């Protein structure tokens, strides 16, 4: 699949070299575009540009929700200071859990 150049990003693009393949990429806002060896930061705008006026993803305002866990357990899921948190053991060990993922999906659907 060929992308129309320059690719537009919601974040400033950077040049990244894969330590596995050695290939170079322009990376910005979730977009990865393989670029030639000769591309520099000064010439990167031919491949990827940053549009500051593009809408940023919406974030929920600080909130707290109660999620049912297994059995009769209930867990408090919260979003504050740009971070998600849950009281369950899974979140304590992995910094992520099904309760947080569920709330993220619910937020996206409502938004």
C-alpha positions as CSV (number, residue, x, y, z in Angstrom):
1,X,0.0,0.0,0.0
2,X,1.4,3.4,-1.0
3,X,0.6,6.4,1.1
4,X,0.1,9.9,-0.3
5,X,3.1,12.0,0.5
6,X,3.7,13.8,2.7
7,X,1.9,11.9,5.4
8,X,0.1,14.2,7.8
9,X,0.7,13.6,11.6
10,X,-0.9,15.0,14.7
11,X,2.5,14.9,16.4
12,X,5.9,16.1,15.4
13,X,7.6,13.4,13.3
14,X,10.9,11.9,14.2
15,X,13.4,9.7,12.4
16,X,13.7,6.2,13.9
17,X,16.1,3.3,13.0
18,X,15.0,-0.2,13.7
19,X,17.6,-2.1,15.7
20,X,16.2,-5.3,14.3
21,X,16.1,-4.6,10.6
22,X,18.2,-1.4,10.3
23,X,15.5,0.3,8.3
24,X,14.7,4.0,8.8
25,X,11.2,5.3,9.5
26,X,9.5,8.6,9.9
27,X,7.3,8.3,12.9
28,X,4.6,10.6,14.1
29,X,1.2,10.3,15.8
30,X,1.0,6.5,15.2
31,X,2.1,6.7,11.6
32,X,5.2,4.8,10.5
33,X,6.6,5.4,7.1
34,X,9.8,3.8,5.8
35,X,12.2,6.4,4.5
36,X,15.4,6.3,2.5
37,X,18.9,6.5,4.1
38,X,19.6,10.1,2.9
39,X,16.6,11.7,4.6
40,X,17.5,14.2,7.4
41,X,15.4,16.1,9.9
42,X,15.7,19.1,7.5
43,X,14.3,17.1,4.5
44,X,11.8,15.0,6.5
45,X,9.0,17.3,5.5
46,X,8.9,15.7,2.0
47,X,7.7,12.5,3.7
48,X,5.9,13.5,6.8
49,X,4.5,16.8,8.1
50,X,3.1,17.9,11.4
51,X,-0.3,19.7,11.4
52,X,-0.7,21.3,14.8
53,X,-4.2,22.4,14.0
54,X,-5.5,18.8,13.6
55,X,-7.9,17.7,16.4
56,X,-6.2,15.8,19.2
57,X,-7.9,12.7,20.6
58,X,-10.4,13.6,23.4
59,X,-9.5,12.6,26.9
60,X,-12.1,12.0,29.6
61,X,-12.2,14.5,32.4
62,X,-11.1,13.2,35.8
63,X,-13.7,10.6,36.8
64,X,-14.2,7.5,38.9
65,X,-16.3,4.4,38.0
66,X,-17.2,1.2,39.8
67,X,-16.7,-2.1,37.8
68,X,-17.9,-5.5,38.8
69,X,-15.2,-8.0,39.2
70,X,-15.4,-11.8,39.6
71,X,-17.7,-13.0,42.3
72,X,-19.0,-10.1,44.4
73,X,-15.9,-7.9,44.0
74,X,-16.2,-4.4,42.8
75,X,-13.2,-2.3,41.6
76,X,-12.8,1.4,41.4
77,X,-11.5,2.5,38.0
78,X,-10.3,6.1,37.8
79,X,-8.9,8.6,35.3
80,X,-6.9,11.5,36.8
81,X,-4.0,13.6,35.8
82,X,-3.9,11.9,32.3
83,X,-3.6,8.4,33.8
84,X,-5.8,5.4,34.3
85,X,-5.9,3.4,37.5
86,X,-7.7,0.4,38.9
87,X,-7.7,-1.2,42.4
88,X,-7.5,-4.8,41.1
89,X,-4.4,-7.0,41.5
90,X,-4.0,-7.3,37.7
91,X,-3.5,-3.5,37.4
92,X,-1.0,-3.5,40.3
93,X,1.2,-6.1,38.5
94,X,0.7,-5.1,34.8
95,X,-0.4,-1.4,35.0
96,X,-3.4,-2.5,32.9
97,X,-6.4,-4.6,33.3
98,X,-9.7,-5.7,31.8
99,X,-11.6,-3.1,34.0
100,X,-9.6,-0.2,32.6
101,X,-9.8,-1.5,29.0
102,X,-13.6,-1.9,29.4
103,X,-13.9,1.7,30.7
104,X,-11.7,3.0,27.8
105,X,-14.0,1.3,25.3
106,X,-17.1,2.6,27.0
107,X,-15.8,6.1,26.9
108,X,-14.9,5.9,23.2
109,X,-18.4,4.6,22.3
110,X,-20.2,7.4,24.3
111,X,-17.9,10.2,23.0
